[in-house]
Amino acid sequence: AVIPLVDMLNHAPPPADMPADTPSVSFDPHAMRFIVRALHTHARGEEAVISYGAKGNAELLTSYGFCLPPPLHAS
């Protein structure tokens, strides 16, 4: 779904101390609204991101149109 303004946020995995499938965006059907939740405290000027969950590059590419770069230590 396209959610104005939320679609402008970049993806990042949730913090290491949270389960990989912790959503940062959810829908409240009773209030009929989307909720964007910060998964950690942000410093001034820090980029706000959302997490699409624990997904591989194939799913990120086919579902969302992007993939993540490989880890720097990959051989």
All heavy atoms as TSV, in Angstrom:
chain	resi	resn	atom	element	x	y	z
A	1	ALA	N	N	0.840	-1.183	0.000
A	1	ALA	CA	C	0.000	0.000	0.000
A	1	ALA	C	C	0.880	1.240	0.000
A	1	ALA	O	O	1.930	1.262	0.622
A	1	ALA	CB	C	-0.906	0.007	1.217
A	2	VAL	N	N	0.435	2.239	-0.677
A	2	VAL	CA	C	1.146	3.509	-0.688
A	2	VAL	C	C	0.577	4.361	0.441
A	2	VAL	O	O	-0.618	4.594	0.524
A	2	VAL	CB	C	0.979	4.229	-2.048
A	2	VAL	CG1	C	1.603	5.602	-2.011
A	2	VAL	CG2	C	1.571	3.392	-3.159
A	3	ILE	N	N	1.458	4.780	1.329
A	3	ILE	CA	C	1.050	5.607	2.460
A	3	ILE	C	C	1.809	6.928	2.330
A	3	ILE	O	O	3.022	6.950	2.490
A	3	ILE	CB	C	1.393	4.940	3.808
A	3	ILE	CG1	C	0.836	3.517	3.856
A	3	ILE	CG2	C	0.852	5.767	4.960
A	3	ILE	CD1	C	1.355	2.718	5.025
A	4	PRO	N	N	1.116	8.033	2.013
A	4	PRO	CA	C	1.811	9.308	1.842
A	4	PRO	C	C	2.736	9.620	3.009
A	4	PRO	O	O	2.418	9.354	4.160
A	4	PRO	CB	C	0.666	10.321	1.749
A	4	PRO	CG	C	-0.487	9.519	1.237
A	4	PRO	CD	C	-0.325	8.150	1.854
A	5	LEU	N	N	3.872	10.165	2.711
A	5	LEU	CA	C	4.959	10.527	3.624
A	5	LEU	C	C	5.686	9.307	4.186
A	5	LEU	O	O	6.891	9.289	4.215
A	5	LEU	CB	C	4.485	11.440	4.757
A	5	LEU	CG	C	3.950	12.798	4.319
A	5	LEU	CD1	C	3.482	13.600	5.527
A	5	LEU	CD2	C	4.985	13.584	3.545
A	6	VAL	N	N	4.992	8.279	4.625
A	6	VAL	CA	C	5.655	7.093	5.159
A	6	VAL	C	C	6.463	6.414	4.052
A	6	VAL	O	O	7.555	5.896	4.298
A	6	VAL	CB	C	4.633	6.110	5.773
A	6	VAL	CG1	C	5.297	4.805	6.190
A	6	VAL	CG2	C	3.939	6.756	6.963
A	7	ASP	N	N	5.954	6.433	2.819
A	7	ASP	CA	C	6.669	5.826	1.700
A	7	ASP	C	C	7.985	6.531	1.388
A	7	ASP	O	O	8.807	6.001	0.654
A	7	ASP	CB	C	5.794	5.806	0.451
A	7	ASP	CG	C	4.732	4.724	0.530
A	7	ASP	OD1	O	4.916	3.767	1.303
A	7	ASP	OD2	O	3.724	4.839	-0.175
A	8	MET	N	N	8.199	7.709	1.934
A	8	MET	CA	C	9.445	8.442	1.704
A	8	MET	C	C	10.556	7.992	2.657
A	8	MET	O	O	11.712	8.333	2.460
A	8	MET	CB	C	9.198	9.941	1.837
A	8	MET	CG	C	8.238	10.465	0.777
A	8	MET	SD	S	7.823	12.193	1.017
A	8	MET	CE	C	9.400	12.957	0.702
A	9	LEU	N	N	10.211	7.223	3.703
A	9	LEU	CA	C	11.206	6.771	4.670
A	9	LEU	C	C	11.972	5.572	4.120
A	9	LEU	O	O	11.404	4.716	3.453
A	9	LEU	CB	C	10.538	6.394	5.988
A	9	LEU	CG	C	9.792	7.518	6.708
A	9	LEU	CD1	C	9.009	6.974	7.889
A	9	LEU	CD2	C	10.762	8.594	7.148
A	10	ASN	N	N	13.250	5.505	4.403
A	10	ASN	CA	C	14.081	4.381	3.984
A	10	ASN	C	C	13.897	3.203	4.926
A	10	ASN	O	O	13.471	3.355	6.065
A	10	ASN	CB	C	15.561	4.782	3.950
A	10	ASN	CG	C	15.860	5.681	2.782
A	10	ASN	OD1	O	15.329	5.507	1.697
A	10	ASN	ND2	N	16.725	6.664	2.999
A	11	HIS	N	N	14.276	2.019	4.437
A	11	HIS	CA	C	14.200	0.785	5.233
A	11	HIS	C	C	15.491	0.576	6.006
A	11	HIS	O	O	16.581	0.870	5.525
A	11	HIS	CB	C	13.983	-0.405	4.300
A	11	HIS	CG	C	14.286	-1.734	4.928
A	11	HIS	ND1	N	13.423	-2.363	5.792
A	11	HIS	CD2	C	15.364	-2.539	4.821
A	11	HIS	CE1	C	13.958	-3.510	6.180
A	11	HIS	NE2	N	15.135	-3.642	5.615
A	12	ALA	N	N	15.366	0.063	7.203
A	12	ALA	CA	C	16.498	-0.404	8.001
A	12	ALA	C	C	15.974	-1.513	8.902
A	12	ALA	O	O	14.816	-1.466	9.329
A	12	ALA	CB	C	17.091	0.721	8.836
A	13	PRO	N	N	16.778	-2.523	9.178
A	13	PRO	CA	C	16.313	-3.572	10.089
A	13	PRO	C	C	16.098	-3.005	11.485
A	13	PRO	O	O	16.678	-1.981	11.842
A	13	PRO	CB	C	17.443	-4.600	10.068
A	13	PRO	CG	C	18.624	-3.897	9.519
A	13	PRO	CD	C	18.129	-2.748	8.703
A	14	PRO	N	N	15.247	-3.662	12.282
A	14	PRO	CA	C	15.041	-3.179	13.656
A	14	PRO	C	C	16.319	-3.304	14.482
A	14	PRO	O	O	17.222	-4.055	14.107
A	14	PRO	CB	C	13.932	-4.083	14.208
A	14	PRO	CG	C	13.778	-5.195	13.256
A	14	PRO	CD	C	14.447	-4.826	11.978
A	15	PRO	N	N	16.413	-2.581	15.596
A	15	PRO	CA	C	17.593	-2.677	16.455
A	15	PRO	C	C	17.852	-4.125	16.886
A	15	PRO	O	O	16.927	-4.941	16.955
A	15	PRO	CB	C	17.227	-1.809	17.661
A	15	PRO	CG	C	16.166	-0.890	17.165
A	15	PRO	CD	C	15.420	-1.644	16.112
A	16	ALA	N	N	19.094	-4.454	17.179
A	16	ALA	CA	C	19.505	-5.819	17.510
A	16	ALA	C	C	18.772	-6.394	18.717
A	16	ALA	O	O	18.592	-7.605	18.812
A	16	ALA	CB	C	21.010	-5.860	17.745
A	17	ASP	N	N	18.317	-5.541	19.637
A	17	ASP	CA	C	17.641	-6.046	20.828
A	17	ASP	C	C	16.138	-6.266	20.627
A	17	ASP	O	O	15.419	-6.562	21.561
A	17	ASP	CB	C	17.882	-5.125	22.018
A	17	ASP	CG	C	17.351	-3.716	21.800
A	17	ASP	OD1	O	17.080	-3.345	20.635
A	17	ASP	OD2	O	17.210	-2.984	22.784
A	18	MET	N	N	15.659	-6.143	19.384
A	18	MET	CA	C	14.252	-6.377	19.090
A	18	MET	C	C	14.130	-7.540	18.113
A	18	MET	O	O	15.021	-7.763	17.300
A	18	MET	CB	C	13.624	-5.134	18.464
A	18	MET	CG	C	13.657	-3.922	19.349
A	18	MET	SD	S	12.634	-2.626	18.688
A	18	MET	CE	C	11.117	-3.048	19.494
A	19	PRO	N	N	13.015	-8.276	18.158
A	19	PRO	CA	C	12.817	-9.345	17.173
A	19	PRO	C	C	12.840	-8.780	15.752
A	19	PRO	O	O	12.385	-7.657	15.516
A	19	PRO	CB	C	11.434	-9.891	17.517
A	19	PRO	CG	C	11.188	-9.494	18.934
A	19	PRO	CD	C	11.942	-8.198	19.120
A	20	ALA	N	N	13.386	-9.545	14.814
A	20	ALA	CA	C	13.537	-9.075	13.433
A	20	ALA	C	C	12.214	-8.753	12.768
A	20	ALA	O	O	12.165	-7.978	11.820
A	20	ALA	CB	C	14.295	-10.117	12.614
A	21	ASP	N	N	11.118	-9.338	13.246
A	21	ASP	CA	C	9.823	-9.083	12.622
A	21	ASP	C	C	9.009	-8.001	13.341
A	21	ASP	O	O	7.816	-7.860	13.130
A	21	ASP	CB	C	9.011	-10.377	12.532
A	21	ASP	CG	C	8.739	-10.993	13.901
A	21	ASP	OD1	O	9.316	-10.523	14.904
A	21	ASP	OD2	O	7.958	-11.945	13.952
A	22	THR	N	N	9.655	-7.193	14.188
A	22	THR	CA	C	8.965	-6.108	14.882
A	22	THR	C	C	8.568	-5.043	13.866
A	22	THR	O	O	9.421	-4.463	13.215
A	22	THR	CB	C	9.872	-5.476	15.959
A	22	THR	OG1	O	10.254	-6.485	16.880
A	22	THR	CG2	C	9.160	-4.356	16.689
A	23	PRO	N	N	7.268	-4.783	13.707
A	23	PRO	CA	C	6.855	-3.786	12.717
A	23	PRO	C	C	7.043	-2.366	13.228
A	23	PRO	O	O	6.849	-2.085	14.401
A	23	PRO	CB	C	5.370	-4.087	12.513
A	23	PRO	CG	C	4.933	-4.659	13.818
A	23	PRO	CD	C	6.134	-5.401	14.374
A	24	SER	N	N	7.426	-1.471	12.338
A	24	SER	CA	C	7.505	-0.064	12.698
A	24	SER	C	C	6.304	0.693	12.141
A	24	SER	O	O	6.056	1.820	12.515
A	24	SER	CB	C	8.815	0.553	12.215
A	24	SER	OG	O	8.991	0.344	10.844
A	25	VAL	N	N	5.549	0.055	11.246
A	25	VAL	CA	C	4.325	0.639	10.698
A	25	VAL	C	C	3.223	-0.402	10.847
A	25	VAL	O	O	3.400	-1.558	10.494
A	25	VAL	CB	C	4.477	1.017	9.211
A	25	VAL	CG1	C	3.184	1.603	8.675
A	25	VAL	CG2	C	5.612	1.996	9.003
A	26	SER	N	N	2.094	0.009	11.395
A	26	SER	CA	C	0.959	-0.901	11.538
A	26	SER	C	C	-0.325	-0.132	11.242
A	26	SER	O	O	-0.322	1.091	11.130
A	26	SER	CB	C	0.918	-1.503	12.943
A	26	SER	OG	O	0.826	-0.492	13.912
A	27	PHE	N	N	-1.412	-0.865	11.097
A	27	PHE	CA	C	-2.711	-0.260	10.818
A	27	PHE	C	C	-3.660	-0.545	11.968
A	27	PHE	O	O	-3.772	-1.683	12.421
A	27	PHE	CB	C	-3.288	-0.815	9.516
A	27	PHE	CG	C	-4.607	-0.201	9.138
A	27	PHE	CD1	C	-4.677	1.114	8.718
A	27	PHE	CD2	C	-5.773	-0.937	9.237
A	27	PHE	CE1	C	-5.897	1.689	8.389
A	27	PHE	CE2	C	-6.997	-0.372	8.902
A	27	PHE	CZ	C	-7.058	0.941	8.480
A	28	ASP	N	N	-4.328	0.482	12.446
A	28	ASP	CA	C	-5.333	0.348	13.498
A	28	ASP	C	C	-6.700	0.375	12.825
A	28	ASP	O	O	-7.171	1.438	12.413
A	28	ASP	CB	C	-5.198	1.495	14.503
A	28	ASP	CG	C	-6.217	1.431	15.623
A	28	ASP	OD1	O	-7.208	0.676	15.515
A	28	ASP	OD2	O	-6.031	2.145	16.620
A	29	PRO	N	N	-7.345	-0.805	12.665
A	29	PRO	CA	C	-8.621	-0.842	11.941
A	29	PRO	C	C	-9.759	-0.128	12.667
A	29	PRO	O	O	-10.698	0.345	12.034
A	29	PRO	CB	C	-8.915	-2.339	11.798
A	29	PRO	CG	C	-8.153	-2.991	12.888
A	29	PRO	CD	C	-6.940	-2.128	13.125
A	30	HIS	N	N	-9.684	-0.033	13.997
A	30	HIS	CA	C	-10.749	0.641	14.746
A	30	HIS	C	C	-10.691	2.152	14.542
A	30	HIS	O	O	-11.721	2.803	14.393
A	30	HIS	CB	C	-10.665	0.292	16.231
A	30	HIS	CG	C	-10.802	-1.175	16.483
A	30	HIS	ND1	N	-11.971	-1.869	16.284
A	30	HIS	CD2	C	-9.890	-2.098	16.885
A	30	HIS	CE1	C	-11.789	-3.150	16.564
A	30	HIS	NE2	N	-10.531	-3.319	16.940
A	31	ALA	N	N	-9.485	2.693	14.513
A	31	ALA	CA	C	-9.318	4.138	14.308
A	31	ALA	C	C	-9.158	4.476	12.828
A	31	ALA	O	O	-9.156	5.651	12.464
A	31	ALA	CB	C	-8.110	4.643	15.089
A	32	MET	N	N	-9.012	3.431	11.974
A	32	MET	CA	C	-8.817	3.619	10.530
A	32	MET	C	C	-7.620	4.524	10.242
A	32	MET	O	O	-7.698	5.503	9.517
A	32	MET	CB	C	-10.077	4.192	9.865
A	32	MET	CG	C	-11.271	3.259	9.912
A	32	MET	SD	S	-11.003	1.736	8.970
A	32	MET	CE	C	-10.885	2.361	7.326
A	33	ARG	N	N	-6.457	4.180	10.848
A	33	ARG	CA	C	-5.250	4.972	10.628
A	33	ARG	C	C	-4.018	4.079	10.708
A	33	ARG	O	O	-4.017	3.020	11.325
A	33	ARG	CB	C	-5.137	6.094	11.636
A	33	ARG	CG	C	-4.958	5.594	13.051
A	33	ARG	CD	C	-4.854	6.719	14.027
A	33	ARG	NE	N	-4.833	6.191	15.378
A	33	ARG	CZ	C	-4.974	6.911	16.439
A	33	ARG	NH1	N	-5.144	8.211	16.337
A	33	ARG	NH2	N	-4.947	6.360	17.635
A	34	PHE	N	N	-2.964	4.551	10.056
A	34	PHE	CA	C	-1.663	3.897	10.137
A	34	PHE	C	C	-0.901	4.508	11.289
A	34	PHE	O	O	-1.023	5.702	11.573
A	34	PHE	CB	C	-0.877	4.069	8.836
A	34	PHE	CG	C	-1.375	3.181	7.739
A	34	PHE	CD1	C	-2.317	3.632	6.840
A	34	PHE	CD2	C	-0.908	1.880	7.610
A	34	PHE	CE1	C	-2.794	2.812	5.830
A	34	PHE	CE2	C	-1.374	1.054	6.615
A	34	PHE	CZ	C	-2.320	1.512	5.712
A	35	ILE	N	N	-0.102	3.680	11.955
A	35	ILE	CA	C	0.705	4.135	13.083
A	35	ILE	C	C	2.168	3.871	12.746
A	35	ILE	O	O	2.532	2.747	12.391
A	35	ILE	CB	C	0.312	3.395	14.372
A	35	ILE	CG1	C	-1.144	3.679	14.701
A	35	ILE	CG2	C	1.234	3.779	15.522
A	35	ILE	CD1	C	-1.722	2.776	15.756
A	36	VAL	N	N	2.994	4.907	12.820
A	36	VAL	CA	C	4.436	4.780	12.612
A	36	VAL	C	C	5.071	4.888	13.989
A	36	VAL	O	O	4.857	5.868	14.710
A	36	VAL	CB	C	4.976	5.882	11.680
A	36	VAL	CG1	C	6.479	5.748	11.510
A	36	VAL	CG2	C	4.271	5.831	10.334
A	37	ARG	N	N	5.839	3.854	14.364
A	37	ARG	CA	C	6.399	3.767	15.704
A	37	ARG	C	C	7.925	3.813	15.643
A	37	ARG	O	O	8.536	3.087	14.861
A	37	ARG	CB	C	5.948	2.434	16.300
A	37	ARG	CG	C	6.033	2.345	17.772
A	37	ARG	CD	C	5.505	1.016	18.231
A	37	ARG	NE	N	6.681	0.193	18.485
A	37	ARG	CZ	C	6.677	-1.109	18.522
A	37	ARG	NH1	N	5.597	-1.776	18.285
A	37	ARG	NH2	N	7.766	-1.767	18.784
A	38	ALA	N	N	8.519	4.650	16.460
A	38	ALA	CA	C	9.980	4.674	16.562
A	38	ALA	C	C	10.423	3.452	17.351
A	38	ALA	O	O	9.875	3.157	18.406
A	38	ALA	CB	C	10.451	5.947	17.243
A	39	LEU	N	N	11.405	2.718	16.836
A	39	LEU	CA	C	11.883	1.515	17.508
A	39	LEU	C	C	13.068	1.793	18.415
A	39	LEU	O	O	13.548	0.901	19.102
A	39	LEU	CB	C	12.246	0.441	16.471
A	39	LEU	CG	C	11.090	-0.011	15.578
A	39	LEU	CD1	C	11.576	-1.058	14.585
A	39	LEU	CD2	C	9.935	-0.558	16.400
A	40	HIS	N	N	13.550	3.033	18.401
A	40	HIS	CA	C	14.604	3.456	19.328
A	40	HIS	C	C	14.564	4.971	19.427
A	40	HIS	O	O	13.898	5.637	18.645
A	40	HIS	CB	C	15.986	2.967	18.869
A	40	HIS	CG	C	16.512	3.651	17.654
A	40	HIS	ND1	N	16.148	3.290	16.377
A	40	HIS	CD2	C	17.365	4.683	17.516
A	40	HIS	CE1	C	16.762	4.079	15.509
A	40	HIS	NE2	N	17.502	4.929	16.170
A	41	THR	N	N	15.265	5.520	20.399
A	41	THR	CA	C	15.339	6.966	20.564
A	41	THR	C	C	16.242	7.537	19.476
A	41	THR	O	O	17.317	7.005	19.219
A	41	THR	CB	C	15.904	7.312	21.957
A	41	THR	OG1	O	15.062	6.706	22.934
A	41	THR	CG2	C	15.953	8.808	22.175
A	42	HIS	N	N	15.795	8.602	18.845
A	42	HIS	CA	C	16.566	9.230	17.768
A	42	HIS	C	C	17.318	10.455	18.282
A	42	HIS	O	O	16.777	11.241	19.064
A	42	HIS	CB	C	15.632	9.665	16.635
A	42	HIS	CG	C	15.083	8.527	15.855
A	42	HIS	ND1	N	14.053	7.737	16.299
A	42	HIS	CD2	C	15.432	8.039	14.652
A	42	HIS	CE1	C	13.798	6.817	15.420
A	42	HIS	NE2	N	14.611	6.969	14.395
A	43	ALA	N	N	18.541	10.614	17.805
A	43	ALA	CA	C	19.314	11.827	18.084
A	43	ALA	C	C	18.871	12.911	17.105
A	43	ALA	O	O	18.364	12.616	16.018
A	43	ALA	CB	C	20.807	11.547	17.915
A	44	ARG	N	N	19.059	14.142	17.482
A	44	ARG	CA	C	18.715	15.249	16.592
A	44	ARG	C	C	19.470	15.087	15.276
A	44	ARG	O	O	20.678	14.834	15.256
A	44	ARG	CB	C	19.086	16.575	17.226
A	44	ARG	CG	C	18.788	17.764	16.310
A	44	ARG	CD	C	19.062	19.042	16.979
A	44	ARG	NE	N	17.928	19.277	17.866
A	44	ARG	CZ	C	17.721	20.401	18.512
A	44	ARG	NH1	N	18.568	21.384	18.410
A	44	ARG	NH2	N	16.673	20.543	19.286
A	45	GLY	N	N	18.744	15.180	14.171
A	45	GLY	CA	C	19.342	15.075	12.846
A	45	GLY	C	C	19.475	13.644	12.332
A	45	GLY	O	O	19.840	13.438	11.184
A	46	GLU	N	N	19.192	12.651	13.172
A	46	GLU	CA	C	19.293	11.256	12.747
A	46	GLU	C	C	18.149	10.918	11.802
A	46	GLU	O	O	17.002	11.337	12.009
A	46	GLU	CB	C	19.236	10.339	13.970
A	46	GLU	CG	C	19.358	8.874	13.642
A	46	GLU	CD	C	19.268	7.984	14.875
A	46	GLU	OE1	O	19.167	8.513	16.000
A	46	GLU	OE2	O	19.307	6.768	14.704
A	47	GLU	N	N	18.443	10.146	10.770
A	47	GLU	CA	C	17.431	9.757	9.801
A	47	GLU	C	C	16.371	8.861	10.442
A	47	GLU	O	O	16.686	7.932	11.180
A	47	GLU	CB	C	18.088	8.998	8.644
A	47	GLU	CG	C	17.116	8.513	7.604
A	47	GLU	CD	C	17.773	7.712	6.494
A	47	GLU	OE1	O	18.911	7.245	6.667
A	47	GLU	OE2	O	17.136	7.550	5.456
A	48	ALA	N	N	15.113	9.135	10.157
A	48	ALA	CA	C	14.019	8.265	10.581
A	48	ALA	C	C	13.819	7.221	9.493
A	48	ALA	O	O	13.754	7.552	8.303
A	48	ALA	CB	C	12.742	9.067	10.795
A	49	VAL	N	N	13.755	5.963	9.881
A	49	VAL	CA	C	13.587	4.859	8.933
A	49	VAL	C	C	12.451	3.962	9.411
A	49	VAL	O	O	12.012	4.051	10.551
A	49	VAL	CB	C	14.883	4.022	8.784
A	49	VAL	CG1	C	16.000	4.850	8.180
A	49	VAL	CG2	C	15.306	3.431	10.116
A	50	ILE	N	N	11.974	3.112	8.517
A	50	ILE	CA	C	10.988	2.102	8.882
A	50	ILE	C	C	11.569	0.734	8.560
A	50	ILE	O	O	12.506	0.617	7.774
A	50	ILE	CB	C	9.639	2.302	8.161
A	50	ILE	CG1	C	9.801	2.277	6.637
A	50	ILE	CG2	C	8.971	3.579	8.618
A	50	ILE	CD1	C	8.502	2.343	5.865
A	51	SER	N	N	11.021	-0.294	9.175
A	51	SER	CA	C	11.482	-1.646	8.925
A	51	SER	C	C	10.398	-2.429	8.199
A	51	SER	O	O	9.246	-2.437	8.618
A	51	SER	CB	C	11.818	-2.354	10.241
A	51	SER	OG	O	12.123	-3.712	9.981
A	52	TYR	N	N	10.781	-3.059	7.093
A	52	TYR	CA	C	9.860	-3.945	6.379
A	52	TYR	C	C	9.924	-5.342	6.977
A	52	TYR	O	O	9.242	-6.243	6.507
A	52	TYR	CB	C	10.220	-4.001	4.900
A	52	TYR	CG	C	9.920	-2.714	4.159
A	52	TYR	CD1	C	10.930	-1.810	3.884
A	52	TYR	CD2	C	8.643	-2.410	3.763
A	52	TYR	CE1	C	10.665	-0.627	3.207
A	52	TYR	CE2	C	8.361	-1.225	3.089
A	52	TYR	CZ	C	9.373	-0.342	2.813
A	52	TYR	OH	O	9.107	0.819	2.159
A	53	GLY	N	N	10.727	-5.541	7.999
A	53	GLY	CA	C	10.869	-6.838	8.647
A	53	GLY	C	C	12.061	-7.594	8.098
A	53	GLY	O	O	12.820	-7.094	7.275
A	54	ALA	N	N	12.218	-8.809	8.570
A	54	ALA	CA	C	13.345	-9.660	8.153
A	54	ALA	C	C	13.029	-10.261	6.790
A	54	ALA	O	O	12.346	-11.272	6.695
A	54	ALA	CB	C	13.582	-10.739	9.192
A	55	LYS	N	N	13.496	-9.623	5.752
A	55	LYS	CA	C	13.238	-10.077	4.388
A	55	LYS	C	C	14.552	-10.112	3.614
A	55	LYS	O	O	15.408	-9.264	3.810
A	55	LYS	CB	C	12.253	-9.148	3.690
A	55	LYS	CG	C	10.886	-9.114	4.369
A	55	LYS	CD	C	9.931	-8.250	3.630
A	55	LYS	CE	C	8.559	-8.153	4.214
A	55	LYS	NZ	N	8.166	-8.913	5.325
A	56	GLY	N	N	14.693	-11.071	2.738
A	56	GLY	CA	C	15.870	-11.157	1.887
A	56	GLY	C	C	15.755	-10.202	0.713
A	56	GLY	O	O	14.690	-9.624	0.451
A	57	ASN	N	N	16.855	-10.026	-0.015
A	57	ASN	CA	C	16.862	-9.100	-1.140
A	57	ASN	C	C	15.873	-9.468	-2.234
A	57	ASN	O	O	15.299	-8.589	-2.873
A	57	ASN	CB	C	18.269	-8.962	-1.718
A	57	ASN	CG	C	19.069	-7.906	-0.984
A	57	ASN	OD1	O	18.514	-7.028	-0.337
A	57	ASN	ND2	N	20.380	-7.994	-1.073
A	58	ALA	N	N	15.649	-10.760	-2.459
A	58	ALA	CA	C	14.690	-11.161	-3.508
A	58	ALA	C	C	13.295	-10.636	-3.172
A	58	ALA	O	O	12.614	-10.064	-4.035
A	58	ALA	CB	C	14.682	-12.675	-3.659
A	59	GLU	N	N	12.874	-10.800	-1.931
A	59	GLU	CA	C	11.548	-10.314	-1.532
A	59	GLU	C	C	11.494	-8.792	-1.489
A	59	GLU	O	O	10.504	-8.188	-1.899
A	59	GLU	CB	C	11.147	-10.891	-0.183
A	59	GLU	CG	C	9.722	-10.533	0.198
A	59	GLU	CD	C	9.238	-11.181	1.473
A	59	GLU	OE1	O	9.991	-11.959	2.089
A	59	GLU	OE2	O	8.095	-10.905	1.865
A	60	LEU	N	N	12.560	-8.156	-1.005
A	60	LEU	CA	C	12.589	-6.688	-0.995
A	60	LEU	C	C	12.487	-6.137	-2.413
A	60	LEU	O	O	11.758	-5.178	-2.663
A	60	LEU	CB	C	13.871	-6.182	-0.316
A	60	LEU	CG	C	13.962	-6.357	1.194
A	60	LEU	CD1	C	15.355	-6.001	1.685
A	60	LEU	CD2	C	12.895	-5.537	1.914
A	61	LEU	N	N	13.190	-6.764	-3.354
A	61	LEU	CA	C	13.175	-6.274	-4.732
A	61	LEU	C	C	11.820	-6.485	-5.378
A	61	LEU	O	O	11.270	-5.563	-5.997
A	61	LEU	CB	C	14.275	-6.957	-5.548
A	61	LEU	CG	C	14.403	-6.479	-6.990
A	61	LEU	CD1	C	14.713	-4.995	-7.049
A	61	LEU	CD2	C	15.466	-7.279	-7.716
A	62	THR	N	N	11.253	-7.678	-5.249
A	62	THR	CA	C	9.981	-7.948	-5.921
A	62	THR	C	C	8.795	-7.262	-5.258
A	62	THR	O	O	7.842	-6.889	-5.930
A	62	THR	CB	C	9.707	-9.467	-6.017
A	62	THR	OG1	O	9.717	-10.027	-4.706
A	62	THR	CG2	C	10.749	-10.156	-6.873
A	63	SER	N	N	8.854	-7.069	-3.947
A	63	SER	CA	C	7.726	-6.455	-3.250
A	63	SER	C	C	7.831	-4.939	-3.108
A	63	SER	O	O	6.824	-4.242	-3.118
A	63	SER	CB	C	7.587	-7.055	-1.846
A	63	SER	OG	O	7.306	-8.432	-1.918
A	64	TYR	N	N	9.073	-4.431	-2.958
A	64	TYR	CA	C	9.236	-3.011	-2.642
A	64	TYR	C	C	10.118	-2.244	-3.629
A	64	TYR	O	O	10.248	-1.034	-3.517
A	64	TYR	CB	C	9.803	-2.856	-1.222
A	64	TYR	CG	C	8.961	-3.555	-0.185
A	64	TYR	CD1	C	9.389	-4.745	0.393
A	64	TYR	CD2	C	7.731	-3.043	0.205
A	64	TYR	CE1	C	8.612	-5.403	1.343
A	64	TYR	CE2	C	6.947	-3.697	1.150
A	64	TYR	CZ	C	7.395	-4.874	1.708
A	64	TYR	OH	O	6.625	-5.516	2.641
A	65	GLY	N	N	10.751	-2.956	-4.550
A	65	GLY	CA	C	11.521	-2.275	-5.596
A	65	GLY	C	C	12.932	-1.870	-5.221
A	65	GLY	O	O	13.531	-1.024	-5.877
A	66	PHE	N	N	13.515	-2.447	-4.177
A	66	PHE	CA	C	14.901	-2.143	-3.815
A	66	PHE	C	C	15.521	-3.363	-3.159
A	66	PHE	O	O	14.832	-4.290	-2.746
A	66	PHE	CB	C	14.981	-0.935	-2.861
A	66	PHE	CG	C	14.509	-1.232	-1.461
A	66	PHE	CD1	C	15.415	-1.635	-0.484
A	66	PHE	CD2	C	13.175	-1.127	-1.123
A	66	PHE	CE1	C	14.980	-1.920	0.800
A	66	PHE	CE2	C	12.734	-1.403	0.162
A	66	PHE	CZ	C	13.647	-1.804	1.132
A	67	CYS	N	N	16.839	-3.373	-3.054
A	67	CYS	CA	C	17.536	-4.399	-2.273
A	67	CYS	C	C	18.651	-3.734	-1.483
A	67	CYS	O	O	19.057	-2.619	-1.769
A	67	CYS	CB	C	18.063	-5.558	-3.086
A	67	CYS	SG	S	18.472	-5.336	-4.765
A	68	LEU	N	N	19.097	-4.444	-0.473
A	68	LEU	CA	C	20.144	-3.929	0.405
A	68	LEU	C	C	21.517	-4.294	-0.139
A	68	LEU	O	O	21.676	-5.348	-0.764
A	68	LEU	CB	C	19.982	-4.509	1.811
A	68	LEU	CG	C	18.665	-4.175	2.505
A	68	LEU	CD1	C	18.546	-4.945	3.813
A	68	LEU	CD2	C	18.562	-2.691	2.754
A	69	PRO	N	N	22.527	-3.457	0.096
A	69	PRO	CA	C	23.886	-3.801	-0.335
A	69	PRO	C	C	24.407	-4.991	0.465
A	69	PRO	O	O	23.971	-5.202	1.603
A	69	PRO	CB	C	24.697	-2.547	-0.052
A	69	PRO	CG	C	23.922	-1.792	0.967
A	69	PRO	CD	C	22.475	-2.177	0.783
A	70	PRO	N	N	25.318	-5.748	-0.107
A	70	PRO	CA	C	25.876	-6.874	0.656
A	70	PRO	C	C	26.725	-6.351	1.821
A	70	PRO	O	O	27.203	-5.217	1.785
A	70	PRO	CB	C	26.757	-7.600	-0.365
A	70	PRO	CG	C	27.045	-6.590	-1.415
A	70	PRO	CD	C	25.893	-5.633	-1.430
A	71	PRO	N	N	26.892	-7.159	2.854
A	71	PRO	CA	C	27.749	-6.729	3.979
A	71	PRO	C	C	29.170	-6.433	3.495
A	71	PRO	O	O	29.653	-7.058	2.554
A	71	PRO	CB	C	27.749	-7.941	4.922
A	71	PRO	CG	C	26.584	-8.775	4.501
A	71	PRO	CD	C	26.345	-8.479	3.049
A	72	LEU	N	N	29.817	-5.497	4.117
A	72	LEU	CA	C	31.163	-5.103	3.706
A	72	LEU	C	C	32.175	-6.235	3.841
A	72	LEU	O	O	33.138	-6.300	3.106
A	72	LEU	CB	C	31.632	-3.893	4.505
A	72	LEU	CG	C	30.855	-2.597	4.247
A	72	LEU	CD1	C	31.360	-1.494	5.165
A	72	LEU	CD2	C	30.962	-2.177	2.809
A	73	HIS	N	N	31.940	-7.151	4.780
A	73	HIS	CA	C	32.892	-8.235	5.011
A	73	HIS	C	C	32.596	-9.469	4.156
A	73	HIS	O	O	33.242	-10.493	4.316
A	73	HIS	CB	C	32.912	-8.616	6.498
A	73	HIS	CG	C	31.585	-9.103	6.991
A	73	HIS	ND1	N	30.597	-8.227	7.388
A	73	HIS	CD2	C	31.075	-10.338	7.144
A	73	HIS	CE1	C	29.536	-8.920	7.766
A	73	HIS	NE2	N	29.792	-10.201	7.627
A	74	ALA	N	N	31.626	-9.367	3.239
A	74	ALA	CA	C	31.287	-10.526	2.392
A	74	ALA	C	C	32.469	-10.846	1.471
A	74	ALA	O	O	33.173	-9.968	0.987
A	74	ALA	CB	C	30.061	-10.237	1.565
A	75	SER	N	N	32.691	-12.136	1.228
A	75	SER	CA	C	33.814	-12.520	0.363
A	75	SER	C	C	33.348	-12.785	-1.041
A	75	SER	O	O	32.232	-12.953	-1.332
A	75	SER	CB	C	34.508	-13.752	0.928
A	75	SER	OG	O	33.596	-14.780	1.193
